[in-house]
Amino acid sequence: MLFHLTLKQGHRSDTMYLESSSETKVKNFIKLTSTATLISLKKVVYSKNLDINYSITNFIETKSHNEELEILVQSNSYVDVINIKYTKKNLDKETIVNTIKKYLYLKGEPIINVISITQESINEGVSPTKE
């Protein structure tokens, strides 16, 4: 299932999409990985832009923002980038990898591998790494 989230950090709000098997897993993932407050969580049941229950395919462009982790993940059939905003400073690579594998999906399949983690912010808790 695909979920649309709105996160609030100070006076700024940002939205993102995550795929998981339940709302509870998305809430737990954000709680364990983000300093931001989750202010909205919606299951996406229809989207023209995301081609969910719609007949025309459009693609979402990936955007780079400050205070963001860009994570290259792999399932059995797919590889894609997940951007996680407002990451906690004290997260280590192992925690990030284990949390992603436990809570998130990629195109309906469990994530089995985190290929790389690139930090897009000044935070020092997670340094750019590659497996």
C-alpha positions in Angstrom: 0.0 0.0 0.0 1.2 3.5 -0.8 0.9 6.2 1.9 1.1 10.0 1.5 2.6 11.7 4.6 2.9 15.3 5.7 5.8 16.0 8.2 6.2 19.2 10.2 9.6 20.4 11.4 9.4 23.8 13.1 7.4 26.1 10.7 8.1 24.0 7.7 5.9 21.2 6.3 6.9 18.7 3.7 5.1 15.8 2.1 6.5 12.4 0.9 5.3 9.0 -0.2 6.2 5.7 1.5 5.1 2.1 0.7 4.4 -0.3 3.5 1.8 -3.0 4.5 0.1 -0.9 7.1 -0.4 2.6 8.6 1.0 1.4 11.9 4.3 0.4 10.2 4.6 3.8 8.5 3.9 5.6 11.9 6.5 3.4 13.6 9.1 4.0 10.8 8.7 7.8 11.1 8.8 7.7 14.9 12.1 5.7 14.8 13.8 7.6 12.0 12.6 11.2 12.1 12.6 14.2 14.4 9.6 15.7 12.5 6.0 15.4 13.6 3.7 13.3 11.5 0.7 15.6 10.9 -1.0 13.7 8.1 -1.0 10.1 6.9 -3.3 9.0 4.1 -3.5 5.8 2.2 -3.4 6.5 -1.6 -6.3 4.8 -3.3 -6.5 7.0 -6.4 -3.8 9.1 -8.1 -3.5 10.3 -11.6 0.1 11.3 -11.1 1.1 8.0 -9.5 -1.0 5.9 -11.8 -3.0 4.3 -9.0 -6.4 3.3 -10.2 -5.9 5.5 -13.2 -5.1 4.5 -16.8 -2.3 7.0 -17.8 1.2 6.6 -16.4 3.0 9.6 -15.0 6.2 9.5 -13.1 7.2 11.5 -10.0 10.5 13.3 -10.3 12.9 12.8 -7.3 13.8 16.1 -5.6 16.8 16.8 -3.5 16.2 18.8 -0.3 18.3 19.7 2.7 18.1 17.5 5.8 17.3 14.4 3.8 18.7 10.9 3.3 18.7 9.5 -0.2 18.5 5.7 0.1 18.9 3.3 -2.8 16.9 0.2 -1.9 16.3 -3.2 -3.6 13.5 -5.8 -3.5 13.5 -9.1 -5.4 12.4 -7.4 -8.6 13.1 -3.6 -8.3 15.6 -1.0 -7.3 14.6 2.5 -6.5 15.5 5.6 -4.4 13.6 6.5 -1.2 14.1 10.0 0.2 13.7 10.3 4.0 13.3 13.9 5.4 14.3 15.2 8.8 16.4 12.3 9.8 17.5 12.0 13.4 21.2 12.9 14.0 21.9 9.9 16.2 20.9 7.2 13.6 23.6 4.8 12.5 23.6 2.9 9.2 22.6 -0.4 10.8 19.5 1.1 12.4 18.5 2.8 9.2 18.9 -0.4 7.2 17.1 -2.6 9.7 14.2 -0.1 10.1 13.8 0.1 6.3 13.8 -3.7 5.9 11.3 -4.1 8.7 8.7 -1.4 7.8 8.9 -0.5 4.1 8.1 -2.1 0.8 9.1 -1.3 -2.8 6.4 -1.8 -5.4 4.6 -4.3 -3.2 7.7 -6.3 -2.3 9.7 -6.4 0.9 12.9 -4.5 0.7 15.8 -7.0 1.0 18.8 -4.8 0.5 19.9 -1.2 1.1 22.5 -0.5 -1.6 23.6 3.0 -0.5 22.8 5.9 1.8 23.6 9.4 0.8 23.2 12.3 3.2 21.8 15.5 1.7 22.2 17.5 4.9 24.7 18.9 7.4 23.7 16.4 10.1 26.6 14.4 11.3 24.8 11.3 12.6 24.9 9.5 9.3 27.8 9.8 7.0 27.6 8.9 3.3 28.1 5.2 2.9 28.0 2.5 0.3 27.7 -1.2 0.8 
